[in-house]
Amino acid sequence: MAVPHPEWRRGRSLRQPRRAGIQFIAVNTLLLTFNLLLGLLASRALTARVFGEVTLGLALLGAQVPAFAWTAARYSRAVAREQENLA
């Protein structure tokens, strides 16, 4: 009896392989675009002091660091899984 291809068993088509970097690029691009647009359109709001010498813009940039680290970790795990499946 013929054994189906491993890609088909997981419910994925061979014509559309999963690419690990799509979510990584999308999330990081959206966050950076949001920050740039906010800087262009509401620069006064970004200079408002949140606490001490920390401005809203600096706080928003600081909030992006965990998001970037999270997407980078997900990308790294996805690439490792794909390489594992190829071996």
Gaussian input, Z-matrix of N, CA and C with variables (Angstrom, degrees):
# hf/3-21g

backbone

0 1
 N
 C     1     B1
 C     2     B2     1     A1
 N     3     B3     2     A2     1     D1
 C     4     B4     3     A3     2     D2
 C     5     B5     4     A4     3     D3
 N     6     B6     5     A5     4     D4
 C     7     B7     6     A6     5     D5
 C     8     B8     7     A7     6     D6
 N     9     B9     8     A8     7     D7
 C    10    B10     9     A9     8     D8
 C    11    B11    10    A10     9     D9
 N    12    B12    11    A11    10    D10
 C    13    B13    12    A12    11    D11
 C    14    B14    13    A13    12    D12
 N    15    B15    14    A14    13    D13
 C    16    B16    15    A15    14    D14
 C    17    B17    16    A16    15    D15
 N    18    B18    17    A17    16    D16
 C    19    B19    18    A18    17    D17
 C    20    B20    19    A19    18    D18
 N    21    B21    20    A20    19    D19
 C    22    B22    21    A21    20    D20
 C    23    B23    22    A22    21    D21
 N    24    B24    23    A23    22    D22
 C    25    B25    24    A24    23    D23
 C    26    B26    25    A25    24    D24
 N    27    B27    26    A26    25    D25
 C    28    B28    27    A27    26    D26
 C    29    B29    28    A28    27    D27
 N    30    B30    29    A29    28    D28
 C    31    B31    30    A30    29    D29
 C    32    B32    31    A31    30    D30
 N    33    B33    32    A32    31    D31
 C    34    B34    33    A33    32    D32
 C    35    B35    34    A34    33    D33
 N    36    B36    35    A35    34    D34
 C    37    B37    36    A36    35    D35
 C    38    B38    37    A37    36    D36
 N    39    B39    38    A38    37    D37
 C    40    B40    39    A39    38    D38
 C    41    B41    40    A40    39    D39
 N    42    B42    41    A41    40    D40
 C    43    B43    42    A42    41    D41
 C    44    B44    43    A43    42    D42
 N    45    B45    44    A44    43    D43
 C    46    B46    45    A45    44    D44
 C    47    B47    46    A46    45    D45
 N    48    B48    47    A47    46    D46
 C    49    B49    48    A48    47    D47
 C    50    B50    49    A49    48    D48
 N    51    B51    50    A50    49    D49
 C    52    B52    51    A51    50    D50
 C    53    B53    52    A52    51    D51
 N    54    B54    53    A53    52    D52
 C    55    B55    54    A54    53    D53
 C    56    B56    55    A55    54    D54
 N    57    B57    56    A56    55    D55
 C    58    B58    57    A57    56    D56
 C    59    B59    58    A58    57    D57
 N    60    B60    59    A59    58    D58
 C    61    B61    60    A60    59    D59
 C    62    B62    61    A61    60    D60
 N    63    B63    62    A62    61    D61
 C    64    B64    63    A63    62    D62
 C    65    B65    64    A64    63    D63
 N    66    B66    65    A65    64    D64
 C    67    B67    66    A66    65    D65
 C    68    B68    67    A67    66    D66
 N    69    B69    68    A68    67    D67
 C    70    B70    69    A69    68    D68
 C    71    B71    70    A70    69    D69
 N    72    B72    71    A71    70    D70
 C    73    B73    72    A72    71    D71
 C    74    B74    73    A73    72    D72
 N    75    B75    74    A74    73    D73
 C    76    B76    75    A75    74    D74
 C    77    B77    76    A76    75    D75
 N    78    B78    77    A77    76    D76
 C    79    B79    78    A78    77    D77
 C    80    B80    79    A79    78    D78
 N    81    B81    80    A80    79    D79
 C    82    B82    81    A81    80    D80
 C    83    B83    82    A82    81    D81
 N    84    B84    83    A83    82    D82
 C    85    B85    84    A84    83    D83
 C    86    B86    85    A85    84    D84
 N    87    B87    86    A86    85    D85
 C    88    B88    87    A87    86    D86
 C    89    B89    88    A88    87    D87
 N    90    B90    89    A89    88    D88
 C    91    B91    90    A90    89    D89
 C    92    B92    91    A91    90    D90
 N    93    B93    92    A92    91    D91
 C    94    B94    93    A93    92    D92
 C    95    B95    94    A94    93    D93
 N    96    B96    95    A95    94    D94
 C    97    B97    96    A96    95    D95
 C    98    B98    97    A97    96    D96
 N    99    B99    98    A98    97    D97
 C   100   B100    99    A99    98    D98
 C   101   B101   100   A100    99    D99
 N   102   B102   101   A101   100   D100
 C   103   B103   102   A102   101   D101
 C   104   B104   103   A103   102   D102
 N   105   B105   104   A104   103   D103
 C   106   B106   105   A105   104   D104
 C   107   B107   106   A106   105   D105
 N   108   B108   107   A107   106   D106
 C   109   B109   108   A108   107   D107
 C   110   B110   109   A109   108   D108
 N   111   B111   110   A110   109   D109
 C   112   B112   111   A111   110   D110
 C   113   B113   112   A112   111   D111
 N   114   B114   113   A113   112   D112
 C   115   B115   114   A114   113   D113
 C   116   B116   115   A115   114   D114
 N   117   B117   116   A116   115   D115
 C   118   B118   117   A117   116   D116
 C   119   B119   118   A118   117   D117
 N   120   B120   119   A119   118   D118
 C   121   B121   120   A120   119   D119
 C   122   B122   121   A121   120   D120
 N   123   B123   122   A122   121   D121
 C   124   B124   123   A123   122   D122
 C   125   B125   124   A124   123   D123
 N   126   B126   125   A125   124   D124
 C   127   B127   126   A126   125   D125
 C   128   B128   127   A127   126   D126
 N   129   B129   128   A128   127   D127
 C   130   B130   129   A129   128   D128
 C   131   B131   130   A130   129   D129
 N   132   B132   131   A131   130   D130
 C   133   B133   132   A132   131   D131
 C   134   B134   133   A133   132   D132
 N   135   B135   134   A134   133   D133
 C   136   B136   135   A135   134   D134
 C   137   B137   136   A136   135   D135
 N   138   B138   137   A137   136   D136
 C   139   B139   138   A138   137   D137
 C   140   B140   139   A139   138   D138
 N   141   B141   140   A140   139   D139
 C   142   B142   141   A141   140   D140
 C   143   B143   142   A142   141   D141
 N   144   B144   143   A143   142   D142
 C   145   B145   144   A144   143   D143
 C   146   B146   145   A145   144   D144
 N   147   B147   146   A146   145   D145
 C   148   B148   147   A147   146   D146
 C   149   B149   148   A148   147   D147
 N   150   B150   149   A149   148   D148
 C   151   B151   150   A150   149   D149
 C   152   B152   151   A151   150   D150
 N   153   B153   152   A152   151   D151
 C   154   B154   153   A153   152   D152
 C   155   B155   154   A154   153   D153
 N   156   B156   155   A155   154   D154
 C   157   B157   156   A156   155   D155
 C   158   B158   157   A157   156   D156
 N   159   B159   158   A158   157   D157
 C   160   B160   159   A159   158   D158
 C   161   B161   160   A160   159   D159
 N   162   B162   161   A161   160   D160
 C   163   B163   162   A162   161   D161
 C   164   B164   163   A163   162   D162
 N   165   B165   164   A164   163   D163
 C   166   B166   165   A165   164   D164
 C   167   B167   166   A166   165   D165
 N   168   B168   167   A167   166   D166
 C   169   B169   168   A168   167   D167
 C   170   B170   169   A169   168   D168
 N   171   B171   170   A170   169   D169
 C   172   B172   171   A171   170   D170
 C   173   B173   172   A172   171   D171
 N   174   B174   173   A173   172   D172
 C   175   B175   174   A174   173   D173
 C   176   B176   175   A175   174   D174
 N   177   B177   176   A176   175   D175
 C   178   B178   177   A177   176   D176
 C   179   B179   178   A178   177   D177
 N   180   B180   179   A179   178   D178
 C   181   B181   180   A180   179   D179
 C   182   B182   181   A181   180   D180
 N   183   B183   182   A182   181   D181
 C   184   B184   183   A183   182   D182
 C   185   B185   184   A184   183   D183
 N   186   B186   185   A185   184   D184
 C   187   B187   186   A186   185   D185
 C   188   B188   187   A187   186   D186
 N   189   B189   188   A188   187   D187
 C   190   B190   189   A189   188   D188
 C   191   B191   190   A190   189   D189
 N   192   B192   191   A191   190   D190
 C   193   B193   192   A192   191   D191
 C   194   B194   193   A193   192   D192
 N   195   B195   194   A194   193   D193
 C   196   B196   195   A195   194   D194
 C   197   B197   196   A196   195   D195
 N   198   B198   197   A197   196   D196
 C   199   B199   198   A198   197   D197
 C   200   B200   199   A199   198   D198
 N   201   B201   200   A200   199   D199
 C   202   B202   201   A201   200   D200
 C   203   B203   202   A202   201   D201
 N   204   B204   203   A203   202   D202
 C   205   B205   204   A204   203   D203
 C   206   B206   205   A205   204   D204
 N   207   B207   206   A206   205   D205
 C   208   B208   207   A207   206   D206
 C   209   B209   208   A208   207   D207
 N   210   B210   209   A209   208   D208
 C   211   B211   210   A210   209   D209
 C   212   B212   211   A211   210   D210
 N   213   B213   212   A212   211   D211
 C   214   B214   213   A213   212   D212
 C   215   B215   214   A214   213   D213
 N   216   B216   215   A215   214   D214
 C   217   B217   216   A216   215   D215
 C   218   B218   217   A217   216   D216
 N   219   B219   218   A218   217   D217
 C   220   B220   219   A219   218   D218
 C   221   B221   220   A220   219   D219
 N   222   B222   221   A221   220   D220
 C   223   B223   222   A222   221   D221
 C   224   B224   223   A223   222   D222
 N   225   B225   224   A224   223   D223
 C   226   B226   225   A225   224   D224
 C   227   B227   226   A226   225   D225
 N   228   B228   227   A227   226   D226
 C   229   B229   228   A228   227   D227
 C   230   B230   229   A229   228   D228
 N   231   B231   230   A230   229   D229
 C   232   B232   231   A231   230   D230
 C   233   B233   232   A232   231   D231
 N   234   B234   233   A233   232   D232
 C   235   B235   234   A234   233   D233
 C   236   B236   235   A235   234   D234
 N   237   B237   236   A236   235   D235
 C   238   B238   237   A237   236   D236
 C   239   B239   238   A238   237   D237
 N   240   B240   239   A239   238   D238
 C   241   B241   240   A240   239   D239
 C   242   B242   241   A241   240   D240
 N   243   B243   242   A242   241   D241
 C   244   B244   243   A243   242   D242
 C   245   B245   244   A244   243   D243
 N   246   B246   245   A245   244   D244
 C   247   B247   246   A246   245   D245
 C   248   B248   247   A247   246   D246
 N   249   B249   248   A248   247   D247
 C   250   B250   249   A249   248   D248
 C   251   B251   250   A250   249   D249
 N   252   B252   251   A251   250   D250
 C   253   B253   252   A252   251   D251
 C   254   B254   253   A253   252   D252
 N   255   B255   254   A254   253   D253
 C   256   B256   255   A255   254   D254
 C   257   B257   256   A256   255   D255
 N   258   B258   257   A257   256   D256
 C   259   B259   258   A258   257   D257
 C   260   B260   259   A259   258   D258

   B1=1.4483
   B2=1.5332
   B3=1.2958
   B4=1.4621
   B5=1.5286
   B6=1.3121
   B7=1.4657
   B8=1.5264
   B9=1.3373
   B10=1.4630
   B11=1.5311
   B12=1.2977
   B13=1.4593
   B14=1.5240
   B15=1.3485
   B16=1.4692
   B17=1.5326
   B18=1.3077
   B19=1.4604
   B20=1.5254
   B21=1.3129
   B22=1.4584
   B23=1.5198
   B24=1.3339
   B25=1.4575
   B26=1.5218
   B27=1.2998
   B28=1.4621
   B29=1.5197
   B30=1.3294
   B31=1.4461
   B32=1.5162
   B33=1.3222
   B34=1.4632
   B35=1.5122
   B36=1.2894
   B37=1.4545
   B38=1.5242
   B39=1.3201
   B40=1.4642
   B41=1.5199
   B42=1.3101
   B43=1.4616
   B44=1.5204
   B45=1.3233
   B46=1.4526
   B47=1.5246
   B48=1.3240
   B49=1.4599
   B50=1.5274
   B51=1.3052
   B52=1.4667
   B53=1.5160
   B54=1.3105
   B55=1.4589
   B56=1.5088
   B57=1.3174
   B58=1.4586
   B59=1.5216
   B60=1.3099
   B61=1.4467
   B62=1.5121
   B63=1.3218
   B64=1.4582
   B65=1.5227
   B66=1.3275
   B67=1.4595
   B68=1.5168
   B69=1.3170
   B70=1.4605
   B71=1.5267
   B72=1.3076
   B73=1.4608
   B74=1.5248
   B75=1.3190
   B76=1.4702
   B77=1.5238
   B78=1.3243
   B79=1.4625
   B80=1.5237
   B81=1.3117
   B82=1.4586
   B83=1.5285
   B84=1.3174
   B85=1.4634
   B86=1.5209
   B87=1.3277
   B88=1.4591
   B89=1.5241
   B90=1.3237
   B91=1.4617
   B92=1.5230
   B93=1.3091
   B94=1.4603
   B95=1.5212
   B96=1.3239
   B97=1.4639
   B98=1.5251
   B99=1.3294
   B100=1.4667
   B101=1.5252
   B102=1.3220
   B103=1.4568
   B104=1.5244
   B105=1.3205
   B106=1.4628
   B107=1.5285
   B108=1.3258
   B109=1.4607
   B110=1.5247
   B111=1.3108
   B112=1.4569
   B113=1.5230
   B114=1.3223
   B115=1.4574
   B116=1.5138
   B117=1.3225
   B118=1.4629
   B119=1.5235
   B120=1.3157
   B121=1.4592
   B122=1.5254
   B123=1.3065
   B124=1.4626
   B125=1.5272
   B126=1.3121
   B127=1.4633
   B128=1.5242
   B129=1.3225
   B130=1.4775
   B131=1.5224
   B132=1.3144
   B133=1.4673
   B134=1.5272
   B135=1.3273
   B136=1.4670
   B137=1.5266
   B138=1.3171
   B139=1.4613
   B140=1.5254
   B141=1.3256
   B142=1.4637
   B143=1.5268
   B144=1.3100
   B145=1.4767
   B146=1.5267
   B147=1.3140
   B148=1.4558
   B149=1.5198
   B150=1.3286
   B151=1.4583
   B152=1.5202
   B153=1.3012
   B154=1.4593
   B155=1.5151
   B156=1.3148
   B157=1.4596
   B158=1.5209
   B159=1.3244
   B160=1.4685
   B161=1.5292
   B162=1.3353
   B163=1.4581
   B164=1.5287
   B165=1.3176
   B166=1.4543
   B167=1.5281
   B168=1.3278
   B169=1.4613
   B170=1.5203
   B171=1.3181
   B172=1.4638
   B173=1.5294
   B174=1.3260
   B175=1.4642
   B176=1.5302
   B177=1.3377
   B178=1.4664
   B179=1.5234
   B180=1.3123
   B181=1.4704
   B182=1.5229
   B183=1.3222
   B184=1.4598
   B185=1.5203
   B186=1.3306
   B187=1.4697
   B188=1.5234
   B189=1.3226
   B190=1.4640
   B191=1.5263
   B192=1.3134
   B193=1.4738
   B194=1.5279
   B195=1.3512
   B196=1.4722
   B197=1.5283
   B198=1.3250
   B199=1.4687
   B200=1.5239
   B201=1.3225
   B202=1.4656
   B203=1.5234
   B204=1.3182
   B205=1.4669
   B206=1.5202
   B207=1.3304
   B208=1.4620
   B209=1.5232
   B210=1.3376
   B211=1.4611
   B212=1.5275
   B213=1.3265
   B214=1.4678
   B215=1.5274
   B216=1.3236
   B217=1.4758
   B218=1.5283
   B219=1.3384
   B220=1.4653
   B221=1.5220
   B222=1.3251
   B223=1.4614
   B224=1.5192
   B225=1.3201
   B226=1.4611
   B227=1.5294
   B228=1.3337
   B229=1.4685
   B230=1.5253
   B231=1.3312
   B232=1.4667
   B233=1.5222
   B234=1.3157
   B235=1.4667
   B236=1.5250
   B237=1.3247
   B238=1.4684
   B239=1.5285
   B240=1.3373
   B241=1.4729
   B242=1.5175
   B243=1.3324
   B244=1.4501
   B245=1.5190
   B246=1.3235
   B247=1.4626
   B248=1.5130
   B249=1.3226
   B250=1.4546
   B251=1.5380
   B252=1.3435
   B253=1.4554
   B254=1.5282
   B255=1.3213
   B256=1.4649
   B257=1.5243
   B258=1.3318
   B259=1.4685
   B260=1.5025
   A1=108.94
   A2=115.99
   A3=120.93
   A4=110.54
   A5=114.65
   A6=121.06
   A7=107.83
   A8=117.94
   A9=119.36
   A10=111.59
   A11=114.73
   A12=120.59
   A13=109.48
   A14=118.88
   A15=121.17
   A16=113.44
   A17=117.96
   A18=120.50
   A19=110.75
   A20=117.20
   A21=120.86
   A22=110.50
   A23=117.23
   A24=119.89
   A25=111.33
   A26=117.15
   A27=120.57
   A28=111.87
   A29=117.15
   A30=120.37
   A31=114.16
   A32=117.85
   A33=120.59
   A34=109.59
   A35=115.29
   A36=120.71
   A37=109.77
   A38=115.94
   A39=119.58
   A40=111.30
   A41=116.94
   A42=120.33
   A43=112.54
   A44=117.71
   A45=121.33
   A46=109.83
   A47=117.68
   A48=119.21
   A49=111.03
   A50=115.94
   A51=120.67
   A52=109.36
   A53=116.26
   A54=120.76
   A55=108.74
   A56=115.71
   A57=121.03
   A58=112.91
   A59=117.95
   A60=120.13
   A61=116.11
   A62=119.21
   A63=120.22
   A64=111.30
   A65=118.54
   A66=120.40
   A67=111.45
   A68=116.54
   A69=121.11
   A70=110.34
   A71=116.30
   A72=121.33
   A73=110.74
   A74=116.82
   A75=120.38
   A76=112.22
   A77=117.35
   A78=120.57
   A79=110.82
   A80=117.18
   A81=119.85
   A82=111.89
   A83=117.36
   A84=120.76
   A85=110.69
   A86=117.33
   A87=120.25
   A88=111.95
   A89=116.95
   A90=119.52
   A91=111.92
   A92=117.20
   A93=119.94
   A94=111.87
   A95=117.05
   A96=120.61
   A97=110.48
   A98=116.33
   A99=120.38
   A100=110.37
   A101=116.26
   A102=120.02
   A103=111.66
   A104=117.69
   A105=120.67
   A106=111.83
   A107=117.27
   A108=120.17
   A109=111.52
   A110=116.21
   A111=119.68
   A112=110.39
   A113=116.29
   A114=120.18
   A115=112.87
   A116=116.34
   A117=120.03
   A118=112.73
   A119=116.44
   A120=120.28
   A121=113.89
   A122=117.86
   A123=120.17
   A124=110.90
   A125=115.99
   A126=119.03
   A127=112.49
   A128=117.14
   A129=119.19
   A130=111.14
   A131=116.53
   A132=119.61
   A133=110.87
   A134=116.70
   A135=119.95
   A136=112.49
   A137=117.66
   A138=120.13
   A139=112.43
   A140=117.65
   A141=120.94
   A142=109.22
   A143=115.39
   A144=120.92
   A145=109.90
   A146=115.56
   A147=120.80
   A148=109.33
   A149=116.27
   A150=122.10
   A151=108.00
   A152=116.63
   A153=121.50
   A154=111.30
   A155=116.11
   A156=121.75
   A157=113.21
   A158=116.99
   A159=121.79
   A160=109.32
   A161=115.22
   A162=120.43
   A163=110.21
   A164=115.90
   A165=120.73
   A166=111.04
   A167=117.15
   A168=121.09
   A169=112.03
   A170=116.45
   A171=120.48
   A172=110.73
   A173=116.91
   A174=120.38
   A175=110.90
   A176=116.86
   A177=119.86
   A178=111.70
   A179=116.54
   A180=119.30
   A181=110.73
   A182=116.49
   A183=120.33
   A184=112.19
   A185=116.55
   A186=120.47
   A187=111.36
   A188=117.35
   A189=120.08
   A190=112.10
   A191=117.53
   A192=120.35
   A193=111.94
   A194=119.89
   A195=117.78
   A196=113.01
   A197=117.03
   A198=119.61
   A199=110.47
   A200=117.57
   A201=120.86
   A202=110.57
   A203=117.45
   A204=120.87
   A205=110.70
   A206=116.92
   A207=121.48
   A208=111.45
   A209=116.84
   A210=118.92
   A211=111.06
   A212=117.50
   A213=119.89
   A214=110.74
   A215=116.97
   A216=120.44
   A217=110.46
   A218=117.03
   A219=120.38
   A220=110.80
   A221=116.67
   A222=120.82
   A223=110.10
   A224=116.26
   A225=120.97
   A226=111.11
   A227=116.75
   A228=119.83
   A229=111.60
   A230=116.51
   A231=119.76
   A232=111.19
   A233=117.07
   A234=120.64
   A235=109.72
   A236=116.89
   A237=119.75
   A238=111.32
   A239=116.30
   A240=119.93
   A241=111.35
   A242=117.53
   A243=120.15
   A244=111.15
   A245=117.25
   A246=120.39
   A247=110.94
   A248=116.40
   A249=121.23
   A250=110.46
   A251=115.52
   A252=119.91
   A253=111.69
   A254=116.82
   A255=120.18
   A256=111.12
   A257=116.32
   A258=120.16
   A259=112.23
   D1=138.28
   D2=-177.57
   D3=-75.51
   D4=138.20
   D5=178.15
   D6=-94.69
   D7=128.75
   D8=-179.84
   D9=-66.53
   D10=153.88
   D11=178.88
   D12=-61.27
   D13=141.97
   D14=-176.79
   D15=-57.55
   D16=-33.50
   D17=179.17
   D18=-64.57
   D19=-33.41
   D20=-178.56
   D21=-75.68
   D22=-32.81
   D23=178.98
   D24=-64.44
   D25=-31.26
   D26=179.21
   D27=-84.14
   D28=1.68
   D29=176.72
   D30=82.79
   D31=14.06
   D32=179.67
   D33=-106.60
   D34=145.11
   D35=178.55
   D36=-80.93
   D37=146.21
   D38=176.72
   D39=-70.52
   D40=-22.53
   D41=-178.24
   D42=-76.82
   D43=-22.50
   D44=-178.63
   D45=-125.48
   D46=79.73
   D47=179.74
   D48=-67.79
   D49=147.96
   D50=178.98
   D51=-74.02
   D52=133.08
   D53=179.00
   D54=-109.90
   D55=124.94
   D56=-173.86
   D57=-67.64
   D58=-28.39
   D59=-171.95
   D60=-84.83
   D61=-5.94
   D62=-174.60
   D63=-64.57
   D64=-48.94
   D65=179.27
   D66=-65.93
   D67=-39.31
   D68=178.72
   D69=-57.53
   D70=-48.73
   D71=-179.18
   D72=-66.78
   D73=-43.05
   D74=-176.75
   D75=-63.90
   D76=-48.76
   D77=-178.21
   D78=-64.16
   D79=-47.52
   D80=-177.86
   D81=-66.95
   D82=-37.82
   D83=178.24
   D84=-65.82
   D85=-42.82
   D86=178.72
   D87=-62.97
   D88=-42.71
   D89=179.43
   D90=-64.72
   D91=-44.87
   D92=179.69
   D93=-67.13
   D94=-39.45
   D95=178.23
   D96=-63.59
   D97=-43.04
   D98=177.66
   D99=-58.70
   D100=-46.07
   D101=-178.82
   D102=-65.10
   D103=-41.82
   D104=179.02
   D105=-66.10
   D106=-43.41
   D107=178.03
   D108=-64.39
   D109=-39.67
   D110=177.03
   D111=-63.16
   D112=-39.25
   D113=177.75
   D114=-65.45
   D115=-36.77
   D116=179.35
   D117=-76.11
   D118=-39.98
   D119=-172.40
   D120=-93.57
   D121=-25.86
   D122=-175.80
   D123=-136.99
   D124=53.34
   D125=-176.20
   D126=-63.77
   D127=-31.20
   D128=178.02
   D129=-66.06
   D130=-38.19
   D131=179.51
   D132=-64.81
   D133=-34.81
   D134=-178.77
   D135=-72.32
   D136=-21.31
   D137=-179.65
   D138=-89.87
   D139=-1.20
   D140=177.90
   D141=-67.38
   D142=136.75
   D143=-179.65
   D144=-76.41
   D145=130.01
   D146=178.23
   D147=-91.17
   D148=-53.18
   D149=172.91
   D150=-156.49
   D151=135.70
   D152=-177.58
   D153=58.90
   D154=-129.27
   D155=179.13
   D156=-93.79
   D157=4.41
   D158=-177.55
   D159=-84.62
   D160=125.31
   D161=178.84
   D162=-93.90
   D163=168.02
   D164=178.45
   D165=-62.19
   D166=-38.61
   D167=178.91
   D168=-61.95
   D169=-42.64
   D170=178.54
   D171=-66.98
   D172=-38.47
   D173=177.96
   D174=-64.55
   D175=-40.48
   D176=178.16
   D177=-65.64
   D178=-40.85
   D179=177.27
   D180=-64.40
   D181=-39.26
   D182=177.15
   D183=-64.30
   D184=-33.05
   D185=178.31
   D186=-71.04
   D187=-22.90
   D188=179.65
   D189=-75.17
   D190=-24.85
   D191=-177.20
   D192=-58.19
   D193=-49.06
   D194=177.37
   D195=-62.41
   D196=-34.76
   D197=178.69
   D198=-65.66
   D199=-41.63
   D200=177.62
   D201=-64.78
   D202=-41.98
   D203=179.57
   D204=-64.83
   D205=-40.02
   D206=179.27
   D207=-63.43
   D208=-47.00
   D209=-179.29
   D210=-68.39
   D211=-34.37
   D212=177.45
   D213=-65.60
   D214=-40.19
   D215=178.50
   D216=-65.82
   D217=-41.73
   D218=177.70
   D219=-62.91
   D220=-41.96
   D221=178.93
   D222=-62.25
   D223=-44.82
   D224=-178.75
   D225=-61.59
   D226=-43.83
   D227=178.64
   D228=-65.90
   D229=-39.82
   D230=-179.42
   D231=-65.39
   D232=-41.24
   D233=178.65
   D234=-64.83
   D235=-41.76
   D236=179.00
   D237=-62.12
   D238=-40.82
   D239=177.38
   D240=-64.12
   D241=-42.86
   D242=-179.79
   D243=-64.46
   D244=-39.79
   D245=177.70
   D246=-67.19
   D247=-36.00
   D248=177.75
   D249=-63.98
   D250=-39.98
   D251=-179.49
   D252=-69.38
   D253=-28.89
   D254=-179.82
   D255=-74.91
   D256=-27.42
   D257=-176.77
   D258=-77.65

